[in-house]
Amino acid sequence: MQDQVIATDLGPYRIVRDDPARRGGVDGNGHLPLHHQVVGVEQPQPAKPPWAGGEPDLGDAGQVRVPKSTLHMLRAKLLWRGACQEHLRLTNHGGDRVETQLSMSFDADFADLFELRGMQRARHGQRLAPQVGADEVVLGYRGLDGALRRTRLHFEPAPTRLDAAGAEFRVVLAPGEEVHLYLTTRCERLGVGTAGADAATNEPTTRYEVALRETLQSHAAARSTQCEIETSNPQVNRWLDRSWSDLVMLTTALPTGPYPYAGVPWYSTTFGRDGILTAREMLWVDPALARGVLAFLAATQATRREPQRDAEPGKILHEARRGEMAETGEIPFGRYYGSVDSTPLFIALAGAYLQRSGDLAFIRELWPHLRAALQWIERDGDIDGDGFCEYARRSSDGLLQQGWKDSHDSVFHADGRMAEPPIALVEVQAYVFAARMAMATMARRLGDAALSGAQLRAAQTLRRQFRQAYWSESIGTYAIALDGAKRRCEVATSNAAHALWTGIAAPEHVPRIVAQLLDERFHNGFGVRTVAAGQARYNPMSYHNGSIWPHDNAIAAAGMARYGFTDAAVRVMSGLFDACLHFDQYRLPELFCGFARRAGEGPTLYPVACSPQAWASAAAFSLLRSCLGLSIDADARRIELHAPKLPDFVQWVGIRQLPVGEHRVDLLLQRYQRNVGVEVTRNDGGIGVSVSL
């Protein structure tokens, strides 16, 4: 065991790192060998700096060169076209001439991301001799995969001194004068690995002003294709704006279309499950994102059996990595297929996209991939032929748990014993139900009545089997899973809420589930915990066994609203809104700890959570849609709001440029004491708008 102290805005946290040798393989916390958990919070009194009470004078050997309150430095950063652009502006606000030096130090160790999380490597590639020019330094590394990786740093203007370890600028400023310095850092990869060859990236360096202008233009263009949302509450607007900006930052333009990378820093790549759920949360706002996700996942769908990658024909990607360790096979995640839920979620997203967009031509293009995904569900996905979809890893280095809660300890029995595979998760059956219903609709639209009817019947059979197999009267909710012996894992978890989301839950069970999700065992005041307090293995500081995940809460709220419990969905949204007020820039992280809410205090951070995380950012939009009961049917040219409600901190919501096919609709929703009034302020295509109670 090893302790590490890292600082956050809530004070230093002490982090426990599990020893991976104790269990082998790779765990579910980012699929890395170390699973971090907070075990205590220390808040030592910081030592006072020598200039306590004000900023310092600058100088050396007792001589003041720049008096305090004289020199101001602005530092701005942006990411654009594969480069990090930095702008430094120094301004002399004093009455005398200032002469000083600005130094920058830099280096690149080319460590693989998995090394950063603690994985040890027996061998490394070769560090290359730095190349130093008048205004540029190139640091290089030849990896064990044969690829050449380079970090290129370009300075403007040329530094006074530049070497392989640092740059130095001599700065002379008259009173009121300012100077601008620019640094462009570009990461390059050349050569051939298992993922293919990269083109040379010796592109001309883009000036900061140009990059900034193009960034703003790109954001404006993206805004123009999506609806605009404004509320009466400026803080809600900031939450939505921050969420949207983070999604723009995380979304990468791939040859197949836009794809939301999962999160920064650990998951900045394509994940199947994350991309699908993010696209689903954003579907009502931006259906183009779902199209890009579906196209990429179809292009990377498994076509053959590869046990070392947990790949089987028709299975949808879990994640793809292009780092050195992935290319050399030191980890199995170059293209890895170890998620049981990505495949049914892929089909369900396609069906939801068709309803939202009316884009039948694209569904026709996807049809062979959708049929292959369905065949995987019915063949390899149902390991023992009992009608449920299960998982058991084939890869010795793959994930032990292959649902969204993919920590090694996330599926267990009431006494804490781990479930033995093959494991049939409750939410996966719900996703399969949604997939079969979606296939039935898409098959009917494509003229395959036989397949449509077969899928409807299969869905209804699954619904009956599910309700009988998973309902646990003793815990008042659906069990988290069936183990390999078909024993229920009778633990109260948020997984059951996913059954509400897809409609597989029995109506007579829903009131108890909703009430339970909102009681103090589950809801801590900010959100719904992944595991209820008091259950075996409950730990509010764990990754999946008592923490709070915004996207999981958004799914729960959607399920509540689906069954008419809109007030409950409003409460879930209200809790997460309260939480976002305590996070930097209103940004909800991947997860936070599940400690009970205390008066006047915010949530406890989970210090190694990704922030931003795509499906956490998209949760804000999904929560709003659930509270409004909003659904859109492009072919029927209809918008419906079912029992819309708004939280008490929002008086009105304006939705402008809401796309329905080629047309746009503007809506104004006003909260009243008992209901929400809906006014159509613009409708350029005769789109039907209805409100039901």
C-alpha positions in Angstrom: 0.0 0.0 0.0 1.2 3.5 -0.8 -0.2 6.9 0.4 -0.1 10.0 -1.7 -1.3 13.5 -0.8 -2.8 15.6 -3.5 -4.2 19.1 -3.1 -7.7 20.1 -4.2 -9.8 23.2 -3.5 -11.2 21.4 -0.5 -7.7 20.8 1.0 -5.2 17.9 0.7 -6.8 14.5 0.3 -4.9 11.3 1.2 -5.3 8.7 -1.5 -5.0 5.0 -1.1 -3.7 3.0 -4.0 -4.6 -0.7 -4.1 -1.8 -3.0 -4.9 -2.7 -4.5 -8.3 -0.7 -7.7 -7.5 -3.4 -8.5 -5.0 -6.0 -9.2 -7.6 -4.3 -9.2 -11.0 -5.6 -7.8 -14.3 -6.8 -4.3 -14.8 -9.5 -2.7 -12.7 -12.5 -0.7 -13.7 -11.3 2.7 -12.6 -10.3 3.8 -16.1 -9.3 0.1 -16.7 -6.0 0.8 -15.0 -4.1 -1.2 -12.4 -4.7 1.3 -9.6 -8.0 2.0 -8.0 -7.9 5.3 -6.0 -10.1 5.8 -3.0 -10.3 8.7 -0.6 -9.7 7.5 3.0 -9.3 10.8 4.8 -9.1 14.5 4.5 -6.3 16.5 6.0 -6.5 20.3 6.2 -3.2 21.4 7.7 -2.6 25.1 8.3 -0.6 26.4 5.4 2.6 28.2 6.2 2.4 31.9 5.6 4.5 33.3 2.7 7.0 36.0 3.4 4.8 38.6 1.8 1.7 37.6 3.7 -0.9 40.4 3.1 0.3 41.3 -0.4 2.2 40.1 -3.5 6.0 40.1 -3.4 8.6 42.5 -4.8 10.7 40.8 -7.5 14.4 40.9 -7.2 17.5 39.1 -6.0 20.3 39.5 -3.5 18.2 41.9 -1.5 17.8 44.3 -4.5 14.2 45.1 -5.6 14.0 45.1 -9.5 10.3 45.2 -9.9 8.2 46.6 -7.1 5.0 44.9 -6.2 1.8 46.0 -7.9 3.8 47.0 -11.0 3.9 44.1 -13.4 0.8 42.2 -14.5 0.8 39.0 -16.4 -2.2 37.5 -18.3 -2.0 33.9 -19.4 -4.5 32.4 -21.8 -4.7 28.9 -23.3 -6.7 27.3 -26.0 -6.7 24.0 -27.9 -7.1 24.1 -31.6 -6.2 21.8 -34.5 -4.1 19.5 -32.4 -2.1 22.2 -30.7 -2.1 24.0 -27.4 -1.8 27.7 -27.9 -0.6 30.0 -25.1 -0.7 33.7 -24.9 1.3 35.7 -22.3 0.7 39.4 -21.9 2.9 41.4 -19.6 1.9 45.0 -18.7 3.8 47.6 -16.8 1.3 49.4 -14.6 4.0 51.3 -12.7 5.4 54.7 -13.2 9.0 53.6 -13.9 10.7 51.6 -16.7 10.8 47.8 -15.9 13.5 45.5 -17.0 13.2 41.8 -16.1 13.5 38.2 -17.4 10.8 35.7 -18.0 11.9 32.0 -17.9 10.1 28.9 -19.0 11.2 25.3 -18.3 9.9 22.3 -20.2 10.5 18.6 -20.9 8.7 15.6 -22.2 9.1 12.1 -20.8 6.6 10.5 -23.3 5.1 8.3 -20.5 2.1 6.3 -21.6 -1.2 7.3 -19.9 -1.3 3.9 -18.3 2.1 4.5 -16.7 0.8 7.8 -15.3 -1.8 5.8 -13.4 0.9 3.5 -12.0 1.4 0.6 -14.4 5.0 -0.5 -14.5 6.9 -1.3 -17.7 9.9 -3.5 -18.1 11.2 -1.7 -21.2 10.9 1.7 -22.8 11.7 3.2 -26.2 14.5 5.6 -27.0 14.6 9.3 -26.1 16.0 11.2 -29.1 18.4 14.1 -29.0 16.5 17.4 -28.8 16.5 19.6 -31.9 16.9 23.3 -31.0 16.4 26.2 -33.4 16.1 29.9 -33.0 12.4 29.9 -32.1 11.6 26.2 -31.8 12.5 23.0 -29.9 11.6 19.5 -30.9 11.7 16.7 -28.2 11.5 13.2 -29.7 11.0 9.6 -28.7 11.1 6.4 -30.7 8.6 4.0 -29.1 8.7 0.2 -28.8 5.9 0.2 -31.4 8.2 1.8 -33.9 6.4 5.1 -34.0 8.1 8.4 -33.7 6.5 10.8 -31.2 7.5 14.4 -30.9 6.7 17.4 -28.8 7.2 20.6 -30.8 7.4 23.9 -29.0 7.3 27.1 -31.1 7.9 30.6 -29.6 7.0 34.0 -30.9 8.9 36.1 -30.8 12.2 34.1 -30.6 13.4 33.9 -27.0 16.5 35.7 -25.9 17.9 32.3 -25.0 16.6 28.9 -26.0 17.9 25.4 -25.2 16.6 21.9 -24.8 15.3 22.5 -21.3 14.1 26.1 -21.3 13.5 29.5 -22.8 14.3 32.9 -21.5 12.9 36.3 -22.6 14.4 39.7 -21.7 11.5 42.0 -21.1 11.8 45.8 -21.1 8.7 47.9 -20.6 8.1 51.6 -20.4 5.3 52.8 -18.1 2.0 51.7 -19.5 3.7 49.5 -22.1 2.8 45.8 -22.7 4.5 42.9 -24.5 2.9 39.7 -26.0 4.6 36.3 -26.0 3.2 33.2 -27.6 3.9 29.5 -27.2 2.5 26.7 -29.4 2.9 23.1 -28.2 2.1 20.4 -30.7 2.2 16.7 -30.1 3.1 14.7 -33.3 3.1 11.0 -34.1 4.7 9.6 -37.2 5.3 6.1 -38.2 3.3 2.9 -38.4 1.7 1.1 -35.5 -1.1 -1.5 -35.3 -3.6 1.3 -35.7 -2.1 2.4 -39.0 0.1 5.2 -40.3 -0.1 8.9 -39.4 0.7 11.5 -41.9 3.6 13.9 -41.1 2.4 16.8 -39.0 5.0 19.4 -39.9 2.2 22.0 -40.4 2.9 25.7 -40.3 2.4 27.1 -36.8 -0.9 28.8 -36.5 -0.8 32.2 -34.9 -2.7 32.6 -31.6 -5.0 35.3 -32.9 -5.9 33.1 -35.9 -6.5 30.1 -33.7 -8.7 32.1 -31.4 -10.7 33.5 -34.3 -11.2 30.1 -35.9 -12.1 28.6 -32.5 -14.8 31.2 -32.0 -16.1 30.8 -35.5 -16.2 27.0 -35.0 -18.2 27.4 -31.8 -20.6 29.8 -33.5 -21.1 27.4 -36.4 -21.8 24.6 -33.9 -24.3 26.8 -32.1 -26.1 27.6 -35.3 -27.1 23.9 -35.9 -28.4 23.4 -32.4 -31.2 24.8 -30.4 -30.6 27.6 -27.9 -31.7 27.3 -24.3 -32.1 30.2 -21.9 -33.8 30.2 -18.5 -34.8 32.9 -16.0 -31.9 31.8 -13.7 -28.4 33.0 -14.7 -26.8 30.2 -12.7 -28.7 27.6 -14.6 -27.7 29.3 -17.8 -24.0 29.1 -16.7 -24.5 25.4 -15.9 -25.9 24.8 -19.4 -23.3 27.0 -21.1 -20.4 25.3 -19.3 -21.8 21.9 -20.1 -22.2 22.8 -23.8 -18.7 24.3 -24.0 -17.2 21.2 -22.4 -19.0 18.9 -24.9 -17.7 21.0 -27.8 -14.2 20.7 -26.4 -14.5 16.9 -25.9 -16.1 16.3 -29.3 -13.6 15.3 -32.1 -14.3 15.5 -35.8 -13.6 11.9 -37.0 -13.9 10.8 -40.6 -17.2 9.2 -39.6 -18.5 12.4 -38.0 -18.4 14.1 -34.6 -17.6 11.9 -31.6 -17.6 12.9 -27.9 -14.4 11.7 -26.3 -15.2 10.4 -22.8 -13.3 12.7 -20.5 -10.2 14.5 -19.4 -7.6 13.4 -18.5 -8.0 9.6 -18.3 -10.5 8.9 -21.0 -9.7 11.3 -23.8 -10.5 8.8 -26.5 -13.4 6.9 -28.0 -15.5 4.9 -25.6 -18.6 3.0 -27.0 -20.8 3.2 -23.9 -19.9 6.7 -23.0 -20.3 8.0 -26.6 -23.7 6.3 -26.9 -25.1 7.6 -23.6 -23.7 11.1 -24.2 -25.4 11.2 -27.6 -28.6 9.9 -26.1 -28.6 12.6 -23.5 -28.0 15.3 -26.2 -30.3 13.8 -28.8 -33.1 16.3 -28.4 -30.6 19.2 -28.7 -28.2 17.9 -31.4 -29.2 14.7 -33.3 -26.0 15.1 -35.5 -23.9 13.9 -32.5 -25.8 10.6 -32.4 -25.3 10.1 -36.1 -21.5 10.5 -35.7 -21.4 8.1 -32.8 -23.4 5.5 -34.6 -21.3 5.8 -37.8 -18.0 5.4 -35.9 -19.2 2.4 -33.8 -20.5 0.7 -36.9 -17.1 1.2 -38.6 -15.3 -0.4 -35.6 -17.8 -3.2 -34.9 -16.0 -6.5 -34.2 -16.1 -8.9 -37.1 -14.2 -11.9 -35.7 -13.4 -13.6 -32.4 -10.4 -12.3 -30.6 -10.5 -13.6 -27.0 -7.5 -11.3 -25.9 -9.7 -8.3 -26.8 -13.0 -9.8 -25.6 -14.2 -9.4 -29.2 -16.9 -11.4 -30.9 -18.7 -10.9 -34.3 -21.2 -8.0 -34.1 -20.0 -6.7 -30.7 -19.7 -2.9 -30.3 -16.5 -1.3 -29.2 -15.7 -0.6 -25.5 -12.7 1.7 -26.1 -9.9 2.4 -28.5 -6.5 3.6 -27.5 -3.5 4.6 -29.6 -0.8 5.0 -27.0 2.4 3.0 -27.1 1.4 0.4 -24.7 -1.8 -0.3 -26.6 0.1 -0.5 -29.9 2.6 -3.0 -28.4 -0.1 -5.1 -26.9 1.1 -4.5 -23.3 -2.5 -3.6 -22.6 -5.5 -5.0 -24.5 -7.2 -1.6 -25.1 -6.0 -0.8 -28.6 -9.4 -1.9 -29.7 -11.2 -3.6 -26.8 -14.7 -4.9 -26.7 -15.2 -5.8 -23.0 -18.5 -4.1 -22.4 -21.7 -6.1 -22.3 -24.0 -3.1 -22.7 -22.5 -1.1 -25.7 -24.1 -3.5 -28.2 -27.8 -3.2 -27.1 -27.3 0.5 -26.4 -26.0 0.9 -30.0 -29.3 -0.5 -31.4 -31.4 1.5 -28.9 -29.6 4.7 -29.9 -30.2 4.0 -33.6 -33.9 3.6 -32.9 -34.1 6.8 -30.9 -32.1 8.7 -33.6 -34.6 7.6 -36.2 -37.5 8.9 -34.2 -35.7 12.2 -33.5 -34.4 12.8 -37.0 -36.5 10.8 -39.4 -33.2 9.9 -41.2 -34.3 6.5 -42.5 -31.6 6.5 -45.2 -28.9 6.5 -42.6 -30.6 3.6 -40.7 -30.7 1.7 -44.0 -26.9 2.2 -44.3 -26.5 0.9 -40.7 -28.8 -2.0 -41.1 -26.2 -4.7 -41.6 -24.4 -3.5 -38.5 -27.7 -3.4 -36.5 -28.5 -7.0 -37.6 -25.0 -8.1 -36.6 -25.4 -6.4 -33.2 -28.7 -8.2 -32.7 -27.2 -11.5 -33.6 -24.5 -11.0 -31.0 -27.2 -10.3 -28.3 -29.0 -13.5 -29.2 -25.9 -15.7 -29.6 -22.7 -14.7 -27.8 -24.4 -12.3 -25.5 -26.7 -15.0 -24.1 -24.0 -17.3 -22.9 -26.2 -20.0 -21.3 -29.3 -19.6 -23.5 -31.7 -18.5 -20.8 -32.9 -15.3 -22.6 -30.7 -12.9 -20.6 -27.6 -11.2 -21.7 -24.5 -12.0 -19.6 -20.8 -11.4 -19.6 -17.7 -13.4 -18.5 -14.4 -12.0 -19.7 -12.2 -14.0 -22.1 -9.1 -11.8 -21.9 -6.9 -12.4 -18.9 -6.0 -8.7 -18.9 -9.5 -7.5 -19.6 -12.2 -6.1 -17.3 -13.6 -8.3 -14.7 -16.9 -6.4 -14.6 -18.2 -5.3 -18.0 -21.2 -3.1 -17.2 -21.0 0.6 -16.7 -20.0 0.0 -13.1 -16.8 -1.7 -14.2 -14.8 -1.6 -10.9 -13.6 -5.1 -9.9 -15.8 -5.0 -6.7 -19.1 -3.5 -8.1 -21.3 -6.6 -8.4 -21.9 -8.6 -5.2 -24.4 -10.4 -3.1 -26.2 -9.0 0.0 -23.4 -10.4 2.3 -20.7 -8.8 0.2 -19.5 -11.9 -1.6 -18.5 -11.1 -5.2 -20.8 -12.5 -7.9 -19.5 -15.3 -10.0 -19.7 -15.1 -13.8 -21.4 -15.3 -16.1 -23.2 -12.2 -14.7 -26.5 -10.8 -16.0 -26.8 -7.2 -15.0 -30.2 -5.7 -14.4 -29.7 -2.7 -16.6 -28.3 -4.7 -19.4 -31.6 -6.6 -19.7 -33.3 -3.2 -19.8 -31.1 -2.1 -22.6 -31.8 -5.3 -24.5 -35.5 -4.7 -24.1 -35.0 -1.2 -25.6 -32.9 -2.6 -28.4 -35.5 -5.2 -29.4 -38.3 -2.5 -29.3 -36.1 -0.3 -31.5 -35.3 -3.1 -33.9 -39.0 -3.8 -34.2 -39.7 -0.2 -35.2 -36.8 0.1 -37.6 -37.6 -3.3 -39.2 -41.2 -2.2 -39.8 -40.0 1.1 -41.3 -37.7 -0.8 -43.6 -40.4 -3.2 -44.7 -39.3 -6.3 -42.8 -42.6 -7.2 -41.0 -41.4 -10.7 -40.0 -38.4 -9.3 -38.1 -40.5 -6.6 -36.6 -43.0 -9.0 -35.2 -40.4 -11.3 -33.9 -38.6 -8.6 -32.0 -41.9 -7.3 -30.5 -42.6 -10.8 -29.2 -39.1 -11.3 -27.9 -39.3 -8.0 -26.1 -42.5 -8.9 -24.4 -41.1 -12.3 -23.4 -38.0 -10.7 -22.0 -40.2 -8.2 -20.0 -42.1 -11.1 -18.4 -39.0 -13.0 -17.6 -37.2 -10.0 -16.2 -39.9 -9.0 -13.8 -40.0 -12.5 -12.4 -36.3 -13.0 -12.2 -35.1 -9.7 -10.9 -37.7 -8.3 -8.5 -36.7 -8.7 -4.9 -39.4 -8.2 -2.4 -36.9 -8.2 0.5 -35.1 -5.1 -0.8 -38.1 -3.5 -2.5 -36.4 -3.1 -5.9 -34.7 -5.0 -8.7 -31.6 -7.0 -7.9 -28.4 -5.6 -9.4 -27.7 -8.9 -11.2 -28.1 -12.6 -11.5 -24.9 -14.5 -10.9 -23.7 -17.6 -12.8 -25.9 -19.9 -10.8 -28.9 -17.6 -11.5 -29.0 -16.4 -7.9 -30.2 -12.8 -7.4 -27.6 -10.3 -6.1 -30.1 -8.7 -3.8 -28.4 -5.3 -3.3 -30.2 -2.0 -3.6 -28.4 0.0 -6.3 -29.1 2.8 -8.8 -28.9 0.1 -11.6 -32.6 -0.5 -11.0 -33.4 3.0 -12.2 -32.2 2.1 -15.7 -35.1 -0.4 -15.9 -37.4 2.6 -15.5 -35.6 4.5 -18.3 -36.3 1.8 -20.9 -39.8 0.9 -19.8 -39.1 -2.8 -18.9 -40.1 -2.2 -15.2 -43.5 -3.3 -14.0 -45.8 -0.4 -13.2 -46.7 -1.8 -9.9 -43.0 -1.9 -8.9 -42.2 1.7 -9.9 -43.6 3.7 -7.0 -41.5 1.7 -4.5 -38.4 2.1 -6.6 -38.9 5.8 -7.0 -39.6 6.4 -3.3 -36.5 4.4 -2.4 -34.2 6.3 -4.8 -35.3 9.5 -3.1 -35.0 8.4 0.5 -31.9 9.3 2.6 -30.3 5.9 2.0 -30.0 6.7 -1.7 -30.3 10.5 -2.1 -27.7 12.4 -0.2 -29.2 15.8 -0.9 -27.2 16.3 -4.1 -28.0 13.2 -6.0 -28.7 9.5 -6.0 -25.9 7.2 -4.8 -24.8 4.2 -6.8 -25.4 1.9 -3.8 -27.8 2.6 -0.9 -26.3 3.4 2.5 -26.3 0.3 4.7 -25.8 -2.2 1.9 -22.8 -4.5 1.9 -19.7 -2.8 0.4 -21.4 0.7 0.6 -18.7 3.3 0.7 -19.4 6.9 -0.1 -15.8 7.4 -1.2 -15.7 4.5 -3.6 -15.8 4.7 -7.4 -19.0 2.7 -7.9 -20.3 1.6 -4.5 -21.8 4.7 -2.9 -20.6 7.7 -5.0 -22.8 9.9 -7.1 -22.6 10.0 -10.9 -24.4 12.8 -12.8 -25.2 10.7 -15.9 -26.6 7.9 -13.7 -28.8 10.4 -12.0 -29.9 11.7 -15.4 -30.9 8.2 -16.4 -32.8 7.8 -13.2 -34.7 11.1 -13.7 -35.6 10.0 -17.3 -37.0 6.8 -15.9 -39.0 8.6 -13.2 -40.5 10.9 -15.8 -41.3 8.1 -18.1 -43.6 6.6 -15.5 -45.2 9.9 -14.6 -43.1 10.8 -11.5 -42.0 14.1 -12.9 -41.8 15.7 -9.5 -39.2 13.1 -8.6 -37.2 14.0 -11.7 -37.4 17.7 -10.7 -35.9 16.8 -7.3 -33.0 14.9 -9.0 -32.3 17.9 -11.2 -32.5 20.3 -8.3 -29.9 18.3 -6.3 -27.4 18.2 -9.2 -28.0 21.9 -9.8 -27.2 22.6 -6.2 -24.1 20.5 -6.6 -22.8 22.3 -9.7 -22.9 25.6 -7.7 -20.0 24.3 -5.6 -17.8 23.1 -8.5 -15.4 25.3 -10.5 -17.1 27.0 -13.4 -20.4 25.1 -12.7 -18.8 22.0 -14.2 -20.2 18.7 -12.9 -17.3 16.1 -12.7 -17.5 12.4 -13.6 -18.5 11.6 -10.1 -18.3 12.9 -6.5 -18.5 11.3 -3.1 -21.8 10.2 -1.6 -21.5 11.8 1.9 -24.7 13.2 3.3 -25.3 16.9 2.5 -24.3 19.3 5.3 -25.8 22.7 5.7 -23.7 25.4 4.0 -21.3 22.9 2.5 -20.8 21.4 -1.0 -20.2 17.9 -2.2 -16.9 16.1 -1.3 -14.8 15.8 -4.4 -13.6 12.5 -5.8 -10.1 13.7 -6.5 -9.2 11.6 -9.5 -12.5 12.1 -11.3 -12.4 13.3 -14.9 -13.5 16.9 -15.3 -14.9 17.5 -17.7 -16.6 14.2 -18.5 -18.9 14.0 -21.6 -21.8 12.2 -20.1 -21.7 14.3 -16.9 -21.8 17.4 -19.1 -24.6 16.1 -21.2 -26.6 15.3 -18.0 -27.8 18.9 -17.6 -29.6 18.7 -20.9 -31.1 15.3 -20.3 -32.4 16.4 -16.9 -34.1 19.4 -18.4 -35.7 17.3 -21.1 -37.0 14.8 -18.4 -38.5 17.6 -16.3 -40.3 18.9 -19.4 -41.4 15.5 -20.5 -40.2 16.5 -24.0 -40.3 14.1 -26.9 -39.9 14.8 -30.7 -41.1 12.6 -33.6 -39.7 14.0 -36.8 -41.8 11.8 -39.1 -45.0 12.7 -37.3 -43.9 16.4 -37.3 -44.8 16.5 -33.6 -43.4 17.8 -30.3 -45.0 16.6 -27.1 -44.6 17.7 -23.6 -45.9 15.2 -21.1 -46.7 16.6 -17.6 -44.0 19.3 -17.8 -42.6 20.6 -14.5 -39.9 23.1 -13.6 -37.9 23.4 -10.4 -38.8 26.3 -8.2 -35.5 28.1 -9.1 -36.6 28.4 -12.7 -39.5 30.7 -13.6 -39.3 30.2 -17.4 -37.3 28.4 -20.1 -36.9 29.6 -23.6 -36.0 27.1 -26.3 -35.2 28.6 -29.7 -34.4 27.0 -33.0 -35.5 23.5 -31.9 -35.0 21.4 -35.0 -37.7 19.1 -36.2 -36.6 17.8 -39.6 -35.9 20.8 -41.8 -38.0 23.1 -39.6 -37.5 25.1 -36.4 -39.7 25.8 -33.5 -39.4 28.3 -30.6 -41.0 27.5 -27.3 -41.5 29.5 -24.1 -42.3 27.5 -21.0 -43.6 29.4 -17.9 -43.8 27.8 -14.5 -47.0 28.3 -12.5 -48.0 26.9 -9.1 -49.4 23.7 -10.4 -48.2 23.3 -14.0 -46.2 24.8 -16.8 -47.6 26.9 -19.5 -46.3 26.4 -23.0 -46.3 29.1 -25.7 -45.2 28.5 -29.3 -43.5 31.7 -30.3 -42.4 30.5 -33.7 -43.2 27.6 -35.9 -41.9 27.7 -39.5 -43.2 24.4 -40.6 -46.6 23.7 -39.1 -45.0 21.3 -36.5 -47.6 20.1 -34.0 -47.0 20.9 -30.4 -49.1 19.3 -27.7 -49.1 19.1 -23.9 -50.5 16.2 -22.0 -51.0 15.7 -18.3 
